[in-house]
Amino acid sequence: MKIGLISLGCPKNLVDSEVMLGLAERAGHEITGEATEADVLVVNTCAFIDSAKQESINTILEMAQHKIDGRARRLVVTGCLAERYREELRTQIPEIDAILGTGEVDRIVGAIDGQPAAPATLSLFRRGADGSAETLGQRPAASAPPEGVSSPVAKAEGPGPKADRTSARHRDAEVLPTYLYDATTPRRLTTPGHYAYVKIAEGCDYNCAFCIIPKLRGAYRSREEASVVAEARALAARGVKELLLVSQDTTFYGIDRDRQDRGALGRLLRALNAIDGLEWIRLLYLYPTTITAETIDAMAACDKVVRYVDLPLQHASAAMLKRMRRPGTRRSYETLLANLRHALPGVTLRTTFVVGFPGETEADVDDLVDFVKTVEFDHVGVFTYSHEEGTAAAALVDDVPAAVKRRRQRRVMQIQQRIVARRQKARVGQQVRVVVDGPSKEHELVLQGRLPGQAPDVDPVVFFTDCDPTEYPAGTFVDAEIVDASGYDLIVRPVEAPTL
């Protein structure tokens, strides 16, 4: 059969989509990029915030229409929305034939083929303060918890930042997804052939007040180093030149297995750095309290690890960080960022913030704006708070009006835009290394690429001038000179022949 899959949400979700495509392909199915040609349609959903949920629902309904009046015979819904609203989806959208949560990725072939599936069983376990796990048993994913076992709702205020890991790993008992792919799992890459995401861990142990991810993805669980390295070698052999390491908290890698060992990520980076064929290794989704000296030393020592730090901080106001259940303070953040700039000269700093969280005042936003001015990040994303059921913050009153949230978002971004404009102009004349991603979506005769400090899809790009596009296929690495700046984007001119 022909299988069409639509992947929504983050790169971590994209890896799940690629695994499902790989499993389907290994089972003999054909993959198509056209929904109108598919016999089975799969929607891998996101449910992080309201807009993501709405996009997921709209996409499901759109694909359901293909089943009603098109070729499609089956509709499968997977991912975070499926994990969170399994029964609601089944009831309200009867066109859906199968629903798989985040812990059921490996059941995709049965869902495609229409095989009757036994209820998914999820591990039920308890973890102590030292991180050790005791398996209590298993239960079907859709059933009620066993008698005497509950999923406690955390109090909205909580004890403060020092208790930021009281969620999945430290609750008395929790029923959670446990699936984790490995190097032997087939994947069909959907990214351009020269870069790929590698999920080094799954799940999350944090209890951020605004976030539902631990309930959707389970407790933090790292892959074995050998598995990650084997996958990286296989990807390099397929022509991948840039690895993007992802997880919910990439710098917590390995600590879930041994809390006394904070060097696992550094060792992994050094092992990946030795793989022939790779040019760039990029870390996404770092956490301010789990960046260790060993990790920073490895980033500095490994020539293939780009000096790019993606560090979602969420806010800078002490009051808001406490209410959000985020660790650290503005002072500790500034110290960390200064240390990173000292240890990694030329490092690119990226962060994200949330404005409009319950109880946020104009003074809190003033603190955030001053923080942005002081640090001068290279890339900033600002999101407006979305009140999500099932989170600790849902117990709070969503007291910041939507219009005020948007105004605060614009205020922070306007400050950042001025910082970027000044910093971009100062870069004109610099010599840089650029990877070619291919023709621009806006101008197919114009080449588009990225600097080491630019991740795919989330950061600005560079455009090429004074060159023949046919001489620079995607995946080419080019030494170039920055000749101009256009808003967030840069214009570069190659200074020597490309290297493939």
C-alpha positions in Angstrom: 0.0 0.0 0.0 1.0 3.6 -0.4 1.5 5.4 2.9 1.3 9.2 3.3 2.5 10.7 6.6 2.1 14.3 7.8 4.5 15.2 10.7 3.6 18.1 12.9 5.5 19.8 15.8 9.2 19.6 16.8 12.2 17.8 15.4 11.8 15.2 18.2 8.4 14.4 16.7 9.9 14.3 13.3 12.3 11.5 14.3 9.3 9.5 15.4 7.7 10.1 12.0 10.9 9.0 10.2 11.0 5.8 12.4 7.3 5.0 11.5 8.1 5.6 7.8 11.1 3.3 8.1 9.1 0.6 9.7 6.3 0.9 7.1 8.9 0.7 4.3 10.6 -2.3 5.8 7.2 -4.0 5.9 6.9 -3.6 2.2 4.8 -0.4 2.0 5.5 2.4 -0.5 5.9 6.0 0.8 4.2 8.9 -1.0 4.4 12.6 -0.4 1.0 13.2 -1.9 -2.1 12.7 0.2 -4.3 12.2 -2.8 -2.2 9.1 -3.7 -2.1 7.5 -0.3 -4.1 4.3 0.6 -3.3 5.0 4.3 -2.8 8.4 5.8 -0.9 9.0 9.1 -1.0 12.2 11.0 1.7 12.5 13.7 0.4 15.2 15.9 1.6 17.8 18.4 -0.2 19.0 21.5 2.2 21.3 23.2 0.2 24.5 23.1 -3.3 25.5 21.8 -2.1 26.5 18.4 -0.3 23.2 17.9 -3.4 21.3 19.0 -5.6 23.3 16.6 -3.2 22.6 13.7 -3.2 18.9 14.6 -7.0 18.8 14.6 -7.3 20.7 11.4 -4.9 18.4 9.7 -6.7 15.3 10.9 -10.0 16.7 9.6 -8.3 17.5 6.3 -6.9 14.0 5.9 -10.3 12.5 7.0 -11.8 14.2 4.0 -9.5 12.2 1.7 -10.9 9.1 3.3 -14.5 10.3 2.7 -14.1 11.4 -1.0 -10.7 10.2 -2.0 -8.5 7.2 -2.4 -7.5 6.8 1.3 -8.9 3.7 3.0 -7.5 4.2 6.5 -6.6 7.1 8.8 -4.1 6.7 11.6 -3.4 9.4 14.2 -0.3 9.2 16.3 1.8 11.4 18.6 1.2 13.8 21.5 -2.4 14.7 20.7 -3.2 11.0 20.4 -1.5 10.3 23.7 -3.4 13.1 25.4 -6.9 12.8 23.9 -7.1 9.2 22.7 -10.8 8.6 23.6 -11.9 12.1 22.6 -10.4 11.7 19.1 -12.0 8.3 18.7 -15.4 9.6 19.7 -15.4 12.9 17.9 -13.7 11.9 14.6 -15.1 8.5 13.6 -13.1 8.5 10.4 -10.0 7.7 12.5 -9.2 4.0 12.2 -6.3 3.7 14.6 -4.8 5.8 17.4 -1.2 5.4 18.6 0.3 7.3 21.5 3.9 8.4 21.9 4.9 5.0 23.4 3.4 3.0 20.5 5.6 4.1 17.6 6.6 0.6 16.9 3.0 -0.5 16.4 2.6 1.6 13.2 2.7 -1.4 10.8 -0.2 -3.1 12.5 -2.2 0.1 12.6 -1.5 0.6 8.8 -2.5 -3.0 8.0 -5.7 -2.8 10.1 -4.6 -5.7 12.4 -6.5 -5.9 15.7 -4.1 -4.6 18.2 -3.9 -5.5 21.9 -4.1 -2.5 24.2 -0.7 -0.8 24.5 0.9 -1.7 27.8 2.9 1.0 29.5 5.4 0.5 32.3 4.2 1.4 35.8 7.1 2.2 38.0 8.3 4.2 41.1 11.5 6.1 41.2 13.3 7.2 44.4 15.3 10.4 45.0 18.5 8.7 43.8 16.9 8.0 40.4 16.7 4.2 40.9 13.6 2.6 39.4 11.4 -0.2 40.7 9.0 -1.7 38.2 5.5 -2.2 39.8 3.9 -3.9 36.8 2.1 -3.0 33.6 -1.3 -1.9 32.6 -3.2 -1.2 29.4 -2.7 2.4 28.3 -6.4 3.3 28.2 -7.5 1.7 31.4 -7.7 3.3 34.8 -4.8 3.2 37.2 -4.6 0.2 39.5 -6.2 0.6 42.9 -4.1 2.6 45.2 -2.1 4.2 42.4 -2.9 7.7 41.3 -1.3 10.5 39.2 -1.1 13.3 41.6 -1.7 16.8 40.4 1.1 19.0 41.4 0.3 22.2 43.3 0.6 25.3 41.2 3.1 27.2 43.4 5.3 24.4 44.6 8.4 24.7 46.8 10.4 26.7 44.3 13.2 26.1 41.8 15.2 23.6 43.8 12.4 21.0 43.4 12.4 21.3 39.6 12.8 17.5 39.1 9.8 16.4 41.2 7.7 15.2 38.2 8.0 12.0 36.3 11.0 10.5 38.1 10.1 11.5 41.7 6.4 11.0 41.9 5.2 8.1 44.0 4.0 6.2 40.9 3.2 7.0 37.3 2.1 5.3 34.2 4.3 6.5 31.4 5.3 5.7 27.8 8.7 3.9 27.7 9.4 3.4 23.9 12.8 4.4 22.7 14.2 3.7 19.3 17.8 2.5 18.7 20.4 2.2 16.0 18.8 -1.0 14.6 15.4 0.7 14.1 14.8 1.7 10.4 14.4 5.3 9.6 13.4 7.0 6.4 14.9 10.5 6.5 12.6 13.4 5.5 15.2 16.1 6.0 17.5 17.1 3.1 20.1 14.4 2.7 23.0 16.4 4.2 21.5 16.8 7.7 19.5 14.7 10.2 18.2 14.8 13.7 19.2 12.2 16.2 17.2 11.7 19.3 19.6 10.8 22.1 17.0 10.6 24.8 13.2 10.6 25.3 10.9 12.0 28.0 11.5 14.6 30.7 11.8 14.7 34.4 11.1 18.4 35.0 7.9 19.8 36.4 7.7 23.2 34.7 4.3 24.6 35.5 3.4 25.4 31.9 4.5 22.1 30.3 2.6 18.9 29.6 5.5 17.0 28.0 6.4 14.7 30.9 2.9 13.4 30.9 2.9 12.9 27.2 6.5 11.5 26.8 7.2 9.8 30.1 10.3 9.9 32.3 13.7 10.8 30.9 15.5 7.9 29.4 18.8 8.1 27.6 20.0 5.9 24.7 23.2 4.0 25.2 26.2 5.8 23.8 27.0 2.9 21.5 23.6 3.1 20.0 23.8 6.8 19.2 27.3 6.4 17.7 26.2 3.5 15.6 23.3 5.4 14.2 25.5 8.4 13.6 28.0 6.3 11.6 25.2 4.9 9.5 23.9 8.3 8.8 27.3 9.6 7.8 27.7 6.6 5.5 24.4 7.7 3.8 25.8 11.2 3.2 24.6 13.1 6.2 27.1 15.8 7.1 25.4 17.6 10.0 23.9 15.9 13.0 21.5 17.7 15.2 21.2 16.1 18.6 17.8 16.5 20.2 15.9 15.5 23.3 13.7 17.3 25.8 16.9 18.1 27.8 20.0 17.2 25.9 22.4 18.2 28.6 20.8 15.7 31.0 21.9 12.9 28.7 23.2 9.9 30.8 22.5 11.4 34.2 19.3 9.4 34.4 21.4 6.2 34.4 24.1 7.4 36.8 23.5 10.6 38.8 27.1 10.7 39.9 28.3 10.7 36.3 28.0 14.1 34.7 30.3 13.4 31.8 28.2 11.2 29.5 27.3 13.9 27.0 30.9 15.1 26.8 32.0 11.5 26.0 29.3 11.1 23.4 30.4 14.3 21.7 34.0 13.2 21.6 32.9 9.8 20.1 30.8 11.5 17.5 33.5 13.9 16.6 35.7 11.0 15.5 33.2 9.8 12.9 34.5 10.3 9.3 32.2 12.2 7.0 30.5 14.4 9.6 31.2 18.1 9.3 29.0 19.7 12.0 27.4 18.4 15.2 24.8 20.6 16.7 23.1 20.4 20.2 19.5 21.5 20.6 17.4 22.0 23.7 20.0 22.4 26.5 19.0 23.2 30.1 20.6 25.9 32.3 21.2 23.6 35.3 22.5 20.6 33.4 25.3 22.2 31.3 28.4 20.8 33.0 32.0 21.8 32.8 32.6 18.5 31.0 30.1 19.3 28.3 31.5 22.8 27.7 35.1 21.4 27.6 34.0 18.8 25.0 32.3 21.5 22.9 35.5 23.5 23.0 37.7 20.5 22.2 35.7 18.9 19.4 36.2 20.7 16.1 33.0 19.3 14.5 30.8 20.5 17.4 29.5 23.9 16.3 29.6 26.7 18.8 25.9 27.0 19.1 24.0 26.9 22.4 20.2 26.6 22.3 19.2 27.3 25.8 15.4 27.9 26.4 15.3 30.1 29.6 11.6 31.1 29.5 12.0 34.2 31.6 14.3 36.4 33.7 12.1 37.7 36.5 12.7 36.0 39.8 9.0 35.9 40.6 8.1 34.4 37.2 10.8 31.8 37.2 9.6 30.6 40.6 5.9 30.5 39.5 7.0 28.7 36.3 8.9 26.2 38.4 12.1 27.0 36.5 15.5 26.6 38.1 18.1 29.3 38.4 17.9 33.1 38.6 18.7 35.9 36.3 22.1 36.3 37.9 22.9 32.6 37.5 21.8 32.8 33.9 24.0 35.7 33.2 27.0 34.0 34.8 26.4 30.8 32.8 26.1 32.8 29.5 29.3 34.8 30.3 31.1 31.5 31.0 29.9 30.0 27.7 31.1 33.1 25.8 34.5 32.8 27.6 34.9 29.1 27.0 33.5 29.1 23.4 34.7 32.3 21.7 32.2 33.3 19.0 29.5 31.1 20.4 26.0 31.7 19.1 23.4 32.0 21.9 19.7 31.1 21.2 16.9 31.2 23.7 13.1 31.3 24.0 10.9 33.1 26.4 7.2 32.9 27.5 5.3 36.0 28.2 1.8 36.3 29.8 2.2 33.5 32.3 -0.4 33.9 35.1 0.6 36.6 37.5 3.1 38.3 35.2 3.3 42.0 35.7 4.7 44.9 33.7 7.6 44.9 36.2 8.3 41.3 35.3 8.4 42.2 31.6 10.7 45.1 32.4 13.1 42.6 34.0 12.9 40.4 30.9 13.5 43.3 28.5 16.5 44.5 30.6 17.9 40.9 30.5 17.6 40.8 26.7 19.3 44.1 26.4 22.1 43.1 28.7 22.9 39.7 27.3 22.3 40.4 23.6 21.3 37.0 22.4 21.9 36.1 18.8 18.5 34.4 18.3 15.4 34.9 20.5 11.9 33.4 20.2 9.1 34.7 22.3 5.8 32.8 22.8 2.6 33.9 24.5 1.5 31.7 27.3 -1.1 29.1 26.5 -3.3 27.8 29.4 -3.0 24.0 29.1 -5.1 21.5 31.0 -3.2 18.9 32.9 -0.3 21.3 33.8 0.3 22.7 37.2 -0.4 26.2 35.8 -3.9 25.2 34.9 -4.8 25.6 38.6 -3.9 29.3 38.3 -6.1 32.0 36.9 -5.1 32.9 33.3 -5.2 36.6 34.3 -3.2 38.2 31.5 -5.5 39.2 28.6 -4.6 37.8 25.1 -4.0 41.4 23.8 -1.6 42.1 26.6 0.3 38.9 26.0 0.7 39.9 22.3 1.8 43.4 23.2 4.4 42.1 25.6 5.6 39.6 23.0 6.0 42.5 20.4 7.8 44.6 23.0 10.5 42.0 23.7 10.9 41.1 20.0 11.3 44.8 19.0 14.2 45.1 21.4 15.7 41.9 19.9 15.2 43.1 16.4 17.3 46.3 17.1 20.0 44.1 18.7 20.1 41.8 15.7 20.1 44.7 13.2 23.2 46.2 14.8 25.0 43.0 15.3 24.3 41.8 11.7 25.7 45.0 10.2 28.9 44.6 12.3 29.4 41.2 10.7 29.8 42.5 7.1 33.3 41.7 5.9 33.7 38.6 8.1 34.9 35.3 6.6 32.5 32.5 7.4 31.9 28.8 6.8 28.5 28.1 5.2 26.6 25.0 4.3 24.4 25.1 1.3 20.8 23.9 1.9 19.6 24.5 -1.6 17.4 26.9 -3.6 15.5 29.5 -1.6 11.8 28.9 -1.2 11.2 32.6 -2.2 13.7 32.7 -5.2 14.5 29.3 -6.7 17.5 30.8 -8.6 19.0 32.1 -5.3 21.0 29.7 -3.1 20.2 29.5 0.6 22.5 28.2 3.4 23.3 28.4 7.0 26.2 29.4 9.2 27.4 27.2 12.1 25.3 29.5 14.3 22.1 28.8 12.5 19.9 25.7 12.9 17.5 24.6 10.3 14.0 26.0 10.2 14.2 28.0 13.5 17.0 30.5 12.8 17.7 33.1 10.0 19.6 32.0 6.9 22.2 33.3 4.5 21.7 33.9 0.8 24.4 33.6 -1.8 25.4 36.2 -4.4 28.0 36.4 -7.2 28.0 32.6 -7.8 26.6 30.0 -10.2 24.0 28.0 -8.2 24.6 24.9 -10.3 28.1 24.6 -8.8 26.9 24.4 -5.2 24.6 21.4 -4.6 22.9 21.0 -1.2 25.3 19.8 1.4 28.2 21.8 0.0 30.4 23.6 2.5 31.6 26.9 1.3 34.1 29.5 2.6 32.4 32.9 2.1 32.5 36.6 3.0 29.5 38.4 4.5 28.8 41.3 2.1 25.5 42.6 3.4 22.7 42.1 5.9 19.0 42.1 5.2 16.9 42.1 8.3 17.7 38.9 10.2 19.3 37.3 7.1 22.8 37.7 5.7 24.2 37.9 2.1 27.4 36.1 1.4 29.8 35.7 -1.5 31.9 32.6 -2.0 35.6 33.2 -1.8 36.8 29.8 -3.0 35.6 26.7 -4.8 33.1 24.6 -3.0 34.0 21.4 -1.1 31.6 18.5 -1.1 
